[in-house]
Amino acid sequence: MLMESKSTQPGNTIVPPFSTPVGKVGLAICYDLRFPEMGLQLRRQGADILTFPSAFTTRTGAAHWELLLRSTAVQTQCYVVAAAQVGKHDPEGKRVSYGHAMVFLPTVGVDTDCGSVGQCNCAMQRHPTQRRRRRLLSCRNRFG
């Protein structure tokens, strides 16, 4: 069984989102997807785009990867960009990553799914997320 806690340590702060030409980007990792509070806090700090680089195993990736990314996009009304390692990590094949790097739009769903290929591209534009958020009652009630 893979125990990430044997080789990684948790952080104790959330890095604030930073500005880019397409919006403010919030940084997280794949484990953070398990906790909606992380994405919600980044959204409260002004994030338009959330990133989740990952190495989900094939088993948990097939079961949870797309579901967690999609729900994060909907809950936060942010774009979700999820880079994902794919394939074997060791010669014996004991650790294999699921892949499926994906980009989710806040309202429409999957914009890009790279499947099991090594690389793919997605063209992002700045969209009127602030205006859409003001119209959504759930956003007004949650974020003010």
N, C-alpha and C positions, 0 to 999 in steps of 0.2 A: 504494500500500500504506500502511495506517495504521501509524505508528510512534509509539506512546504515549511512548516514551522521549525524544522530541523536546520534549514539553510537560510531562512529570512527572518527579519525582525519587523514588528509593526512600527509605524511612525506614530508620533504623538501630536502632530498638527496637520491641518489641511493646507496645502499650498494654494494661495489665492489664484483665481483665474488671471490669465495675462492676455493682453490685446494682440490681435492679428488683423490682417486685412479683411478676413471673413467673419470676425467676431471674437468675443472673449472665450478663451479655451481653458477648461478645467481639466486637471490631470488626476488620474486615478489608475488603479491596476485591476486585473481581472477579479481578484478576491473581493475587492470593494463592491462589485456588482451584487454580492450577497446581502448588502446592507443599503437599503434605499436612502438612508440618512446622508450618506456621502454625496450622492448625486444631488439630493435636495439642498444640502448645504452649499455646494458649488453653485447651484442655480441661484440661491439667495445672495451669493456673493457676485452675481452678475454674469455667470457663464452662459454662453449661447451654444457652445459645443463641448461635449464631454468626451474624453478619450479613455479607452480601456485596452491597453496592450495586454495580450494574454498568451498563455500556453495551457489552455484547458485540455484535460485528457480526452481521449476519444469518447469514453463512456459518459462523463459529465458534460462534455461539449454537446453531444447528441441530445442529451436530455434537457439541458438548461441554458446553453449559450444564447441562442436566438431569443428565447423567452425572456431572459433577464435583460438583454439589450433592448428589446422592444418595449418592455415595461418601463425601463429607465427613461427612454425617449418620451413615452407618453406621460409619465408622472412628472417629469421635469420640464416638458415642452422644450427640450434641447435637442440638437442634432447629436447623435452618438456615433463616434468613429472608433471602431474596434479592430486594431491590428491583431493578427493571430498567427502564432507559429504553427507550422503544419509538418507532420511526419515524425520520423524517429529521431530521438535525441542521443541514442547510444547504439553501438554496434549490435548489441544483443536484442534491441527492440523492446526493452523493458518499459521504456517511457515513450509514448507516442502522443503527439498533440493533434487535436481535432482540426485545427485550421478554421476555415470559413471567416476570414477577415470580412467585416461588414460595415456598412454605413446605414444608419437609420435616420429618417426624417421625423420630426416631432408629431406629424399628423398622418402621414401617408403610409408609413411602414418602411420596409426594406428599400433602400435606394440601390445598394450594391452588395452582392454576395460573391466573394472570390472563390468559394468552394474550397477545393483542395489544391488549387494552383499556388505557385510560389509568390506571385505578385499580380495585382490588378490596380486599376486607377479609377478614381471617382472625381468628377469635376464639381466643386462646391461653389455656390454663390451666396452672397449675403442675402438672406430673406427677411421679410418683416416680422421677425419673431416677437418683438415687443408689442406690435399692434395686435397680433393674434393672441398673445397672452392676456392683454387687457380685455379682449372680448370673451375669453373663457372664464366662466364663473369659478371653476375649480382653481385656476391660477390666481384670480383676484382674492378668493377666500384663503388660499394657502400662503401666498407670497405678498399680498397687499397691493 
